[in-house]
Amino acid sequence: MTEKQKMLAGELYTAFVPELIEGLARSKKLCEEYNRTPREEAEKRQTILDELLGKHGKNCFIEANVWFDYGCNTEVGDDFYVNHDCVFLDCAKLTFGNNVFIAPQCGFYTAGHPLDAMIRRQQLEFAKPITVGSDVWFGGGVKVLPGVTIGSNVVIGAGSVVVHDIPSNSVAVGNPARVIKTLPPLE
């Protein structure tokens, strides 16, 4: 397997290979261009998102500044809004449903490093996918860690750190985030 294949399969891999370095450089260049492009130039911004993201639905709006590791591993549905200063480490698949709203300074981190220091010394890392359903609102400063699935009709409170799956129809808060309230299902 190539290092990219290992990365996408959730296995230990090294990011310091030409294919992955080139992918990171491509994404950073597109992010820099997007972040410099004024909101009034909506068509140009849309063209950049078309090239950057793996897939996106209609009404995808992302405020500057935003950063993606690869971009191509991120898929978003319709009516997707991201506020300022968000980070998407999409070394594994990062999937968002429809009607997702993300407040400022949120982070979605599919990338991780082994607990074993000897393995880290070998510059090995891993990535696990993050999946988010539809009708989800992330409060300011939320961080979502590798391998988490968040259902639909969910609110994640500001400042929360999501380390475990969150079921649909929930409000979750805290570090680590825990469900504090059940919401009525959407019709």
Beta strands, then each sheet from edge to edge (+ up, - down):
strand 1: 55-56
strand 2: 60-62
strand 3: 66-68
strand 4: 74-76
strand 5: 80-82
strand 6: 86-89
strand 7: 94-96
strand 8: 100-102
strand 9: 107-109
strand 10: 111-112
strand 11: 126-127
strand 12: 130-132
strand 13: 136-138
strand 14: 143-144
strand 15: 149-150
strand 16: 154-156
strand 17: 161-162
strand 18: 170-174
strand 19: 177-182
sheet 1: 1+ 4+ 7+ 12+ 15+
sheet 2: 2+ 5+ 8+ 13+ 16+ 18+ 19-
sheet 3: 3+ 6+ 9+ 14+ 17+
sheet 4: 10+ 11-
end
